[in-house]
Amino acid sequence: MNAIMRGKYLDPKADLTFKLIFEHEDLLISLLNALLPLDEGKQIEHIEYLPAELVPENPGKKNSVVDVRCRETGGRHFIVEMQLNWNNEFRHRVILNAAKAVVKQLKPGEEYKLVQPVYSLNLINDTGFESAPDDFYHDYAIVDVAHNDRIIEGLRFVFIELPKFKPKTIAERKMAVLWLRFLTEINSTTEEAPAELLENPETAKALKLLEKSAYNEGQLEAYDRFWDAVYRERVFYDDGYKKGQAAGWADGREAGLAAGRAAGMAEGRAAGLAEGREAGLAEGREAGLAEGTDKANRDNAQKMKAKGFAVEDIAEITGLTIEAINSL
């Protein structure tokens, strides 16, 4: 892949560049303050970096996650993740990472009141939430179901779908707009950065760190290999999704046919039984009526014969044949 040879900058979402930019404390603090739902007067001022947690990954999806972890001096914990390819396990891993960040804070015997809140900021270079086209910012807290203004402080999850972001969708939050424009508009084909990003000290510094000329050959090769792995992972996931979708359709069709056959046979049996019963009853009624009529005619003919009626008259009245009357 030779994408990095076309523009002046590298893409900030790659593992190499993202970590290089946000290992600068001022830039990471600026990003967190801009994108997290922090209360007025509770902006972050100082942080210290923490080592990344080793969380088990699906082998087919291990290349598309970039993360940075830090702790406010003496306080809140922050996890920043860049997720390049969406997958169904992503949200579960985010919960696991945040839970581990809570648990790791206490040593055996320490009091629970020492636990500090954990904020998980997840930047997604993909779409995965079923929401409106412009609904790119998703803020999750632990809330009372009946009174969602009542929040238990401790865990906060923010997911930002970068492809859905448009500058007009955020009002009055200048730094949020600038950082999201930085993450969505700058890539390996960018020759000229937007003036607004160059004029702001923080995004201008981040842009300087992205200039391709600042990287050596080994770093550029590592950058290329990273994107190759991300693209292969996307193809692997998409191919698996399509195959699963096709298999699911085939399995569903077969199950539907089998269920249809069974239902059809059951309905057929029931319909046949009802029709057979009705036909049998009708035929039985007709046969019984005929037999009853014949017996009555024979009984009458016998009585008439005993009284001396002429055979021809008996035949005309009862409908019996002369042979039948003579045999009585």
C-alpha positions in Angstrom: 0.0 0.0 0.0 1.4 3.4 -1.0 -1.2 5.7 0.3 1.3 7.6 2.5 3.2 8.8 -0.5 0.4 11.0 -1.9 0.0 13.8 0.7 1.9 15.9 3.2 0.4 14.3 6.3 -0.2 10.8 7.8 -3.6 9.7 9.1 -4.0 10.5 12.8 -6.1 7.4 13.4 -3.2 4.9 12.9 -1.6 3.3 15.9 1.8 5.1 15.3 0.4 8.6 14.8 -2.5 8.5 17.3 -0.2 7.5 20.2 2.6 9.9 19.1 0.1 12.8 19.1 -1.6 12.0 22.4 1.5 11.2 24.3 1.7 14.9 24.6 -0.2 15.7 27.8 -1.6 19.1 26.6 -3.1 17.5 23.5 -4.7 14.6 25.3 -6.1 16.9 28.0 -7.5 19.2 25.3 -9.1 16.2 23.5 -10.7 14.8 26.7 -12.0 18.2 27.8 -13.5 18.8 24.4 -15.2 15.4 23.8 -16.2 14.1 27.3 -19.4 15.2 29.1 -17.6 16.9 32.0 -19.5 19.1 34.4 -18.9 22.8 34.5 -15.8 23.5 36.7 -14.6 19.9 36.4 -12.3 20.2 33.4 -9.1 18.1 33.5 -5.9 20.0 34.3 -3.2 17.4 34.9 -2.8 13.7 34.0 -0.4 10.8 34.3 -0.2 8.0 31.7 -1.0 4.4 32.6 0.1 1.2 30.9 -2.3 -0.4 28.5 -4.3 -3.4 29.8 -3.8 -6.7 28.0 -7.4 -7.7 27.2 -8.0 -10.9 25.2 -8.9 -10.1 21.6 -10.5 -12.0 18.8 -7.5 -13.0 16.6 -9.2 -11.7 13.5 -9.9 -8.3 15.0 -6.7 -7.4 17.0 -5.2 -4.8 14.7 -8.0 -2.2 14.5 -7.9 -0.9 18.1 -5.6 1.9 19.3 -5.8 3.0 22.9 -4.3 5.5 25.3 -4.9 5.4 29.1 -4.3 8.0 31.7 -5.4 9.2 35.2 -6.1 12.6 36.4 -3.6 13.4 39.1 -5.1 11.9 42.2 -8.5 11.3 40.5 -10.5 10.2 37.6 -9.4 7.6 35.1 -9.7 7.9 31.3 -9.5 5.4 28.5 -9.3 6.6 24.9 -9.8 4.1 22.1 -9.7 4.5 18.4 -11.8 1.7 16.8 -11.1 1.5 13.1 -13.5 -1.4 12.2 -16.8 -1.9 13.9 -17.6 -5.4 15.2 -20.2 -6.9 17.5 -17.7 -7.6 20.3 -16.5 -4.0 20.5 -19.0 -2.8 23.1 -18.4 -5.9 25.3 -14.6 -5.2 25.2 -15.2 -1.6 26.1 -17.2 -2.6 29.2 -14.5 -5.1 30.2 -11.8 -2.5 29.9 -13.7 0.1 32.0 -14.5 -2.5 34.6 -10.9 -3.5 34.9 -9.9 0.1 35.3 -12.3 0.3 38.3 -11.0 -2.9 39.9 -7.3 -2.1 39.4 -7.7 1.0 41.5 -7.9 -0.7 44.9 -5.3 -2.8 46.6 -6.5 -5.6 49.0 -8.0 -4.2 52.1 -8.5 -0.7 50.8 -11.9 1.0 51.2 -14.4 1.2 48.3 -14.8 5.0 48.8 -11.3 5.4 47.2 -12.6 4.2 43.8 -12.5 7.1 41.3 -14.8 7.4 38.2 -13.7 5.9 34.9 -14.5 7.6 31.6 -14.3 5.6 28.4 -14.0 7.7 25.2 -14.4 5.6 22.1 -13.7 7.1 18.7 -15.1 4.8 16.0 -14.0 5.2 12.3 -17.1 3.2 11.3 -20.8 3.1 12.0 -22.5 0.5 14.2 -25.3 2.3 16.2 -28.8 2.2 14.8 -29.6 5.9 15.1 -30.4 8.9 13.0 -27.8 9.9 10.3 -26.6 12.9 12.3 -26.7 11.2 15.7 -23.0 10.5 16.0 -22.4 11.2 19.7 -23.6 8.5 22.2 -23.3 9.2 25.9 -24.0 6.3 28.3 -24.2 6.6 32.1 -25.5 4.4 35.0 -29.0 5.9 35.5 -32.2 5.2 37.3 -34.5 3.7 34.7 -37.6 5.5 36.1 -35.7 8.8 36.7 -32.9 9.1 34.2 -31.7 12.4 35.7 -30.4 10.4 38.7 -26.9 9.1 37.8 -24.6 6.9 39.8 -21.1 8.3 39.3 -18.5 5.7 38.5 -18.7 4.7 34.8 -19.3 6.8 31.8 -19.1 5.6 28.2 -18.9 7.9 25.2 -19.0 6.5 21.6 -18.4 8.9 18.7 -19.1 7.6 15.1 -16.6 9.7 13.1 -18.2 9.0 9.6 -21.5 10.6 10.8 -19.8 13.8 12.1 -20.5 17.0 10.3 -19.2 20.3 11.8 -22.7 21.8 11.8 -23.9 19.1 14.2 -22.1 20.7 17.2 -22.9 24.2 18.2 -20.8 26.4 20.6 -18.2 23.7 21.3 -15.3 25.0 19.3 -12.6 22.5 20.4 -14.9 19.5 20.0 -15.5 20.6 16.4 -11.8 21.2 15.7 -10.7 17.9 17.2 -13.3 16.0 15.3 -12.4 17.8 12.1 -8.8 16.9 12.7 -9.7 13.2 13.0 -12.1 13.1 10.1 -10.5 15.5 7.5 -6.8 14.8 7.8 -5.4 11.7 6.2 -2.6 10.5 4.0 -4.0 12.3 0.9 -4.2 15.7 2.6 -1.9 18.3 1.0 -3.3 21.4 2.7 -4.8 21.4 6.2 -7.9 23.6 6.8 -7.0 27.1 8.0 -9.1 26.7 11.2 -6.9 23.8 12.3 -3.7 25.6 11.6 -4.9 28.7 13.5 -5.6 26.8 16.7 -2.5 26.1 18.8 -3.4 22.6 19.8 -4.6 21.2 16.5 -1.7 23.1 14.8 0.7 21.2 17.1 -1.0 17.9 16.3 -0.7 18.7 12.5 3.0 19.3 12.9 3.3 15.9 14.5 1.6 14.3 11.5 3.9 15.7 8.8 5.2 12.8 6.8 8.7 14.3 6.6 9.1 13.9 10.4 9.0 10.1 10.1 11.9 7.8 9.2 11.6 4.9 6.7 11.1 2.3 9.3 8.2 4.2 10.9 6.6 4.7 7.5 6.8 1.0 6.7 5.2 0.2 10.1 2.5 2.7 9.3 1.8 1.0 6.0 1.8 -2.4 7.6 -0.8 -1.2 10.2 -3.2 0.0 7.5 -2.7 -3.2 5.5 -3.7 -5.2 8.6 -6.7 -3.0 9.2 -7.9 -3.4 5.6 -7.4 -7.1 5.7 -9.3 -7.3 8.9 -12.2 -5.3 7.3 -12.3 -7.7 4.3 -12.1 -10.7 6.7 -15.0 -9.4 8.7 -17.1 -8.4 5.7 -16.5 -11.7 4.0 -17.4 -13.6 7.2 -20.5 -11.4 7.6 -21.7 -12.1 4.1 -21.0 -15.8 4.4 -22.9 -15.9 7.7 -25.7 -13.9 6.2 -25.9 -16.4 3.3 -25.7 -19.4 5.6 -28.4 -17.9 7.8 -30.6 -17.3 4.8 -30.1 -20.9 3.7 -30.7 -22.3 7.2 -33.8 -20.1 7.6 -35.2 -21.2 4.2 -34.7 -24.9 5.0 -36.2 -24.4 8.4 -39.1 -22.5 6.9 -39.7 -25.2 4.2 -39.6 -27.9 6.9 -42.0 -26.0 9.1 -44.2 -25.3 6.1 -44.3 -28.9 5.1 -45.2 -30.0 8.6 -47.9 -27.3 8.9 -49.3 -28.2 5.5 -49.5 -31.9 6.3 -51.2 -31.2 9.6 -53.6 -28.8 8.0 -54.2 -31.3 5.2 -54.9 -34.1 7.6 -57.3 -31.9 9.6 -59.1 -30.7 6.5 -59.3 -34.2 5.0 -60.6 -35.6 8.3 -63.3 -32.8 8.4 -64.3 -33.3 4.8 -64.3 -37.2 5.2 -66.4 -36.9 8.3 -68.9 -34.6 6.6 -69.1 -36.8 3.4 -69.5 -39.9 5.6 -72.3 -38.4 7.5 -74.1 -37.3 4.3 -73.7 -40.7 2.7 -74.8 -42.4 5.9 -77.9 -40.2 6.1 -78.8 -41.0 2.5 -78.2 -44.8 2.9 -80.2 -44.9 6.2 -83.1 -42.9 4.7 -83.2 -45.3 1.6 -83.1 -48.4 3.8 -85.8 -47.0 6.1 -88.1 -46.1 3.1 -87.6 -49.5 1.5 -88.5 -51.3 4.8 -91.6 -49.2 5.2 -92.8 -49.9 1.7 -92.3 -53.6 2.1 -94.2 -53.5 5.4 -97.1 -51.6 3.8 -97.1 -53.9 0.7 -97.3 -57.0 3.0 -100.3 -55.5 4.8 -102.0 -54.5 1.6 -101.4 -58.0 0.1 -102.9 -59.6 3.2 -106.1 -57.5 2.7 -106.5 -58.6 -0.9 -105.2 -55.6 -2.8 -104.3 -56.3 -6.4 -100.6 -56.6 -7.0 -100.6 -53.9 -9.6 -102.2 -51.4 -7.1 -99.7 -52.3 -4.4 -96.8 -51.7 -6.9 -98.2 -48.3 -7.9 -98.7 -47.2 -4.3 -95.4 -48.5 -2.8 -93.1 -48.2 -5.8 -92.0 -51.9 -5.3 -91.7 -54.2 -8.3 -94.3 -56.9 -8.9 -91.5 -59.4 -8.4 -90.7 -57.9 -5.0 -94.3 -57.9 -3.9 -94.8 -61.6 -5.0 -91.8 -62.6 -2.9 -93.3 -61.2 0.3 
